[in-house]
């Protein structure tokens, strides 16, 4: 690879990082505005959207569209903000990437003012010069009614969905968390 080709590849990676950061922000904005056209166009035709807890699972743009329509029907105003976006461009194919996105949200499902901390495990694909999600897996550290935040943050059941308390998706289920607990905490 010539110096010019190496420089072009580096610039492409930098531009890709920036565009993927913008993709994560566009998702938050589309969710807050309930902009279905914008939201659905952030995903590839065969994209997957899911959560480890299983309450969200969709394959393909049509199913993703449907789960967000149902979610937005019961959710009033909301505010999502993105914190850290860690992106790894595929070394063999610069049109593929993986990433982790940390974020928070204030929402009102069923008129219950709630707060959430999420981590997304993403896979991205560049199609015709546009980066889109091929996989978006949302994991919750917590999603609780605001009035219960102080009581439930220390409980393993920090995910309030449809009137039911579920175990949080992380960190307690992570292998590294379990290893730390085994190796250090109980000694």
Residue frames relative to the residue before (quaternion, step in Angstrom):
aa qw qx qy qz dx dy dz
X 1.0000 0.0000 0.0000 0.0000 0.00 0.00 0.00
X 0.4087 -0.7146 0.5152 0.2386 3.56 -0.85 0.97
X 0.6703 -0.4823 0.3714 0.4244 3.57 -1.28 0.26
X 0.6463 0.5178 -0.3168 0.4623 3.57 1.02 -0.81
X 0.6577 0.4983 -0.3078 0.4737 3.60 0.96 -0.84
X 0.6342 0.5206 -0.3232 0.4715 3.58 1.03 -0.78
X 0.6522 0.5058 -0.3077 0.4733 3.57 0.99 -0.84
X 0.6397 0.5166 -0.3215 0.4696 3.61 0.97 -0.82
X 0.6497 0.5083 -0.3169 0.4681 3.61 0.99 -0.81
X 0.6471 0.5106 -0.3208 0.4665 3.61 0.98 -0.80
X 0.6504 0.5031 -0.3150 0.4740 3.59 0.94 -0.87
X 0.6337 0.5285 -0.3289 0.4592 3.60 0.98 -0.81
X 0.6482 0.5064 -0.3224 0.4685 3.62 0.96 -0.83
X 0.6539 0.5077 -0.3136 0.4650 3.59 0.94 -0.86
X 0.6624 0.4881 -0.3035 0.4805 3.58 0.92 -0.86
X 0.6347 0.5258 -0.3290 0.4608 3.58 1.02 -0.76
X 0.6185 0.5324 -0.3410 0.4666 3.60 0.96 -0.81
X 0.6693 0.5035 -0.2959 0.4594 3.56 0.89 -0.94
X 0.6773 0.4919 -0.2963 0.4600 3.60 0.88 -0.91
X 0.6474 0.4988 -0.3244 0.4763 3.61 1.03 -0.70
X 0.5943 0.5322 -0.3573 0.4858 3.61 1.10 -0.62
X 0.6583 0.4974 -0.3008 0.4783 3.58 0.97 -0.85
X 0.5990 0.5583 -0.3520 0.4535 3.60 1.10 -0.68
X 0.6572 0.5062 -0.3069 0.4666 3.60 0.92 -0.92
X 0.6648 0.4885 -0.2996 0.4792 3.59 0.99 -0.81
X 0.6329 0.5358 -0.3321 0.4496 3.59 0.97 -0.82
X 0.6068 0.5464 -0.3427 0.4645 3.59 1.10 -0.72
X 0.6638 0.5009 -0.3075 0.4626 3.61 0.87 -0.94
X 0.6638 0.5012 -0.3038 0.4647 3.58 0.91 -0.90
X 0.6603 0.5088 -0.3117 0.4559 3.59 0.88 -0.91
X 0.6391 0.5139 -0.3264 0.4699 3.60 1.00 -0.76
X 0.6842 0.4906 -0.2947 0.4521 3.59 0.86 -0.91
X 0.7392 0.4041 -0.2228 0.4905 3.57 1.03 -0.76
X 0.3365 -0.7451 0.4911 0.3008 3.58 1.31 -0.18
X 0.3074 0.7587 -0.5009 0.2810 3.55 1.08 0.85
X 0.2231 -0.8359 0.4904 0.1044 3.54 0.10 1.33
X 0.6271 0.5317 -0.3510 0.4482 3.61 0.98 -0.72
X 0.6700 0.4813 -0.2983 0.4801 3.56 0.88 -0.93
X 0.6706 0.5278 -0.3041 0.4233 3.57 0.85 -0.99
X 0.7192 0.4625 -0.2772 0.4382 3.57 0.69 -1.03
X 0.6638 0.5066 -0.3089 0.4553 3.59 1.10 -0.57
X 0.5433 0.5938 -0.4062 0.4327 3.58 1.27 0.08
X 0.6918 0.4473 -0.2430 0.5121 3.58 1.33 -0.28
X 0.4893 -0.6083 0.5262 0.3373 3.56 -1.21 0.54
X 0.6882 -0.4843 0.3423 0.4179 3.60 -1.23 0.36
X 0.7805 0.3267 -0.1596 0.5086 3.60 0.99 -0.85
X 0.2851 0.8027 -0.4860 0.1957 3.59 1.23 0.36
X 0.2533 -0.7232 0.6224 0.1594 3.52 -1.36 0.42
X 0.0585 -0.7496 0.6585 0.0324 3.55 -1.08 0.84
X 0.1624 0.8059 -0.5485 0.1527 3.58 -0.70 1.05
X 0.2084 -0.7310 0.6297 0.1605 3.50 -1.41 0.13
X 0.5708 -0.6146 0.4129 0.3549 3.62 -1.00 0.74
X 0.6427 0.5306 -0.3264 0.4459 3.59 1.08 -0.68
X 0.4824 -0.7256 0.3863 0.3026 3.57 1.28 -0.21
X 0.5528 0.6286 -0.4200 0.3505 3.60 1.15 -0.11
X 0.7318 0.2503 -0.2128 0.5971 3.58 1.28 -0.07
X 0.2173 0.7550 -0.5910 0.1832 3.57 -0.75 1.06
X 0.1934 0.7668 -0.5892 0.1657 3.54 -0.69 1.13
X 0.1329 -0.7758 0.6148 0.0495 3.53 -1.10 0.81
X 0.7956 0.2037 -0.1924 0.5371 3.55 -0.63 1.16
X 0.6616 -0.5462 0.3519 0.3742 3.54 -1.18 0.63
X 0.6452 0.5349 -0.3428 0.4243 3.61 0.90 -0.81
X 0.6881 0.4580 -0.2888 0.4831 3.61 0.88 -0.89
X 0.6178 0.5282 -0.3485 0.4667 3.59 1.02 -0.74
X 0.6142 0.5446 -0.3332 0.4638 3.57 0.98 -0.85
X 0.6942 0.4975 -0.2802 0.4383 3.59 0.81 -1.03
X 0.6822 0.4733 -0.3266 0.4515 3.65 0.83 -0.82
X 0.6566 0.4897 -0.3250 0.4728 3.59 1.05 -0.66
X 0.5949 0.5377 -0.3747 0.4654 3.62 1.00 -0.64
X 0.6774 0.4827 -0.2997 0.4671 3.60 0.84 -0.94
X 0.6528 0.5089 -0.3180 0.4623 3.59 0.96 -0.79
X 0.6986 0.4767 -0.2799 0.4542 3.58 0.86 -0.95
X 0.5529 0.6104 -0.3969 0.4051 3.63 1.14 -0.50
X 0.7689 0.3432 -0.1878 0.5058 3.59 1.01 -0.76
X 0.6731 0.4877 -0.2978 0.4696 3.59 1.24 -0.17
X 0.3195 -0.7407 0.5662 0.1698 3.50 -0.85 1.03
X 0.8215 -0.1633 0.1350 0.5294 3.56 -1.06 -0.72
X 0.0138 0.7927 -0.6088 0.0266 3.53 -1.15 0.67
X 0.1460 -0.7659 0.6193 0.0919 3.51 -1.30 0.37
X 0.0792 -0.7842 0.6154 -0.0008 3.54 -0.64 1.21
X 0.0353 0.7824 -0.6214 -0.0197 3.55 -1.07 0.65
X 0.3655 -0.7433 0.5396 0.1510 3.47 -1.08 0.97
X 0.2537 -0.7729 0.5649 0.1385 3.56 -0.96 0.89
X 0.8344 -0.0114 0.0756 0.5458 3.53 -0.11 -1.33
X 0.0733 -0.7625 0.6425 0.0227 3.53 -1.02 0.90
X 0.0549 -0.7936 0.6058 -0.0161 3.56 -0.49 1.23
X 0.0402 -0.8252 0.5613 -0.0477 3.57 -0.53 1.23
X 0.0809 -0.7665 0.6363 0.0329 3.54 -1.08 0.85
X 0.2545 -0.7653 0.5781 0.1236 3.55 -0.48 1.25
X 0.5123 -0.6464 0.4752 0.3064 3.57 -0.96 0.89
X 0.4360 -0.7255 0.4728 0.2450 3.58 -0.72 1.07
X 0.7197 0.4427 -0.2482 0.4738 3.60 1.08 -0.68
X 0.7872 0.1279 -0.0591 0.6004 3.57 1.17 -0.57
X 0.2509 -0.8238 0.4889 0.1391 3.62 -0.12 1.24
X 0.5958 0.5431 -0.3730 0.4592 3.60 1.29 0.11
X 0.6773 0.4020 -0.2842 0.5467 3.58 1.32 0.20
X 0.0559 0.7897 -0.6085 0.0555 3.56 -1.10 0.72
X 0.2084 -0.7275 0.6350 0.1552 3.52 -1.37 0.30
X 0.0328 0.8249 -0.5636 0.0295 3.53 -1.14 0.51
X 0.2578 -0.7027 0.6375 0.1828 3.46 -1.44 0.19
X 0.0698 -0.7930 0.6052 -0.0042 3.55 -0.88 1.00
X 0.1850 -0.7618 0.6133 0.0970 3.56 -0.88 1.00
X 0.1149 0.8073 -0.5712 0.0939 3.59 -0.97 0.80
X 0.2655 -0.7105 0.6249 0.1847 3.51 -1.43 0.15
X 0.0676 -0.7820 0.6168 0.0593 3.53 -1.30 0.35
X 0.1739 -0.6978 0.6821 0.1329 3.47 -1.30 0.63
X 0.0744 0.8163 -0.5636 0.1025 3.58 -0.62 1.10
X 0.2969 -0.7515 0.5651 0.1666 3.55 -1.34 0.14
X 0.0451 0.8115 -0.5818 0.0308 3.65 0.52 1.02
X 0.8434 -0.0007 -0.0495 0.5350 3.55 -0.87 1.02
X 0.6342 -0.5699 0.3019 0.4265 3.58 1.07 0.85
X 0.5160 0.5854 -0.4474 0.4369 3.60 1.14 0.60
X 0.3430 -0.7415 0.5388 0.2057 3.58 -0.46 1.19
X 0.0128 0.8255 -0.5551 0.1009 3.54 -0.59 1.24
X 0.1969 -0.7494 0.6204 0.1214 3.50 -1.32 0.41
X 0.0671 -0.8116 0.5803 -0.0076 3.56 -1.02 0.82
X 0.1522 -0.7204 0.6662 0.1182 3.52 -1.31 0.56
X 0.0375 -0.8290 0.5561 -0.0456 3.54 -0.66 1.16
X 0.1333 -0.7191 0.6714 0.1195 3.46 -1.41 0.37
X 0.1786 -0.7823 0.5908 0.0846 3.56 -0.83 1.02
X 0.1750 -0.7080 0.6721 0.1275 3.53 -1.12 0.80
X 0.0495 -0.8456 0.5293 -0.0482 3.52 -0.44 1.27
X 0.0963 -0.7053 0.6914 0.1235 3.47 -1.42 0.38
X 0.1586 -0.8096 0.5647 0.0228 3.53 -0.96 0.97
X 0.0808 -0.7674 0.6334 0.0573 3.52 -1.27 0.50
X 0.2980 -0.7271 0.5904 0.1840 3.53 -1.04 0.83
X 0.0259 -0.7880 0.6136 -0.0443 3.54 -0.70 1.22
X 0.8336 -0.0743 0.0073 0.5472 3.59 -0.66 1.10
X 0.7413 -0.4365 0.2084 0.4652 3.55 0.98 0.94
X 0.6681 0.4769 -0.2931 0.4903 3.62 1.28 -0.05
X 0.3249 -0.7376 0.5610 0.1891 3.59 -0.84 1.02
X 0.0084 0.7839 -0.6189 0.0481 3.55 -1.01 0.99
X 0.5476 -0.5764 0.4877 0.3605 3.54 -1.33 0.28
X 0.1550 -0.7363 0.6463 0.1272 3.57 -1.09 0.77
X 0.7626 0.0552 -0.0393 0.6433 3.55 1.29 -0.49
X 0.0506 0.7514 -0.6572 0.0294 3.53 -1.04 0.86
X 0.0203 -0.7873 0.6150 -0.0384 3.54 -0.47 1.26
X 0.1736 -0.7972 0.5750 0.0613 3.55 -0.62 1.19
X 0.0621 -0.7758 0.6279 0.0024 3.55 -0.85 1.08
X 0.2561 -0.7903 0.5435 0.1198 3.53 -0.97 0.87
X 0.3359 -0.6672 0.6299 0.2126 3.52 -1.06 0.90
X 0.7500 -0.1845 0.1098 0.6256 3.53 1.15 -0.81
X 0.0249 0.7195 -0.6936 -0.0245 3.50 -1.37 0.42
X 0.1695 0.8232 -0.5027 0.2020 3.53 0.04 1.36
X 0.5543 -0.5351 0.4903 0.4075 3.56 -1.22 0.40
X 0.5782 -0.6275 0.3934 0.3423 3.56 -0.89 0.93
X 0.6487 0.5382 -0.3200 0.4327 3.59 0.99 -0.82
X 0.7258 0.4102 -0.2301 0.5020 3.61 1.21 -0.46
X 0.3483 0.7858 -0.4663 0.2091 3.58 1.28 -0.02
X 0.7152 0.4666 -0.2802 0.4385 3.60 0.75 -0.99
X 0.6845 0.4796 -0.2923 0.4648 3.61 1.08 -0.59
X 0.7864 0.3989 -0.1843 0.4342 3.55 0.88 -0.89
X 0.5138 0.6545 -0.4373 0.3412 3.60 1.13 -0.27
X 0.7148 0.4315 -0.2618 0.4840 3.61 1.07 -0.60
X 0.5831 0.5632 -0.3709 0.4531 3.58 1.28 0.01
X 0.5122 -0.6193 0.4717 0.3628 3.63 -1.08 0.49
X 0.6643 0.4496 -0.2937 0.5199 3.61 1.21 -0.45
X 0.1728 0.8148 -0.5179 0.1951 3.53 0.25 1.39
X 0.6154 0.5247 -0.3363 0.4826 3.57 1.24 0.27
X 0.0798 -0.8153 0.5736 -0.0045 3.57 -0.33 1.30
X 0.1128 0.8005 -0.5678 0.1551 3.57 -0.34 1.30
X 0.8633 -0.0227 -0.0057 0.5041 3.56 -0.79 1.04
X 0.7120 -0.4600 0.2551 0.4651 3.57 1.03 0.79
X 0.6773 0.4590 -0.2806 0.5019 3.58 1.27 0.11
X 0.3519 -0.7173 0.5644 0.2077 3.57 -1.08 0.81
X 0.0656 -0.7906 0.6088 -0.0051 3.56 -0.81 1.09
X 0.6003 -0.5342 0.4394 0.4014 3.54 -1.29 0.31
X 0.5221 -0.6211 0.4874 0.3226 3.54 -1.09 0.75
X 0.5630 -0.6267 0.4313 0.3229 3.55 -1.20 0.57
X 0.7922 -0.0196 0.0369 0.6088 3.58 1.12 -0.62
X 0.6393 -0.0325 -0.7442 -0.1907 1.72 -2.40 0.56
X 0.4885 0.7198 -0.4193 0.2596 3.59 1.18 -0.43
X 0.6842 0.4872 -0.2908 0.4581 3.61 1.11 -0.53
X 0.5261 0.6464 -0.4069 0.3739 3.59 1.24 -0.18
X 0.5462 -0.6299 0.4369 0.3377 3.62 -0.92 0.81
X 0.6634 0.4987 -0.3271 0.4519 3.62 0.93 -0.79
X 0.6129 0.5356 -0.3456 0.4669 3.59 1.08 -0.67
X 0.6649 0.5068 -0.2937 0.4635 3.55 0.91 -0.96
X 0.6473 0.5170 -0.3155 0.4628 3.58 0.99 -0.81
X 0.6293 0.5227 -0.3319 0.4696 3.58 0.98 -0.78
X 0.6509 0.5187 -0.3163 0.4551 3.57 0.90 -0.97
X 0.6817 0.4925 -0.2804 0.4626 3.56 0.91 -0.93
X 0.7551 0.4351 -0.2185 0.4391 3.56 0.84 -0.98
X 0.8425 0.2469 -0.0765 0.4726 3.58 0.92 -0.86
X 0.6966 0.5318 -0.3062 0.3718 3.55 0.78 -0.95
X 0.7741 0.3722 -0.1932 0.4743 3.57 0.84 -0.90
X 0.5438 0.6064 -0.4132 0.4072 3.58 1.18 0.46
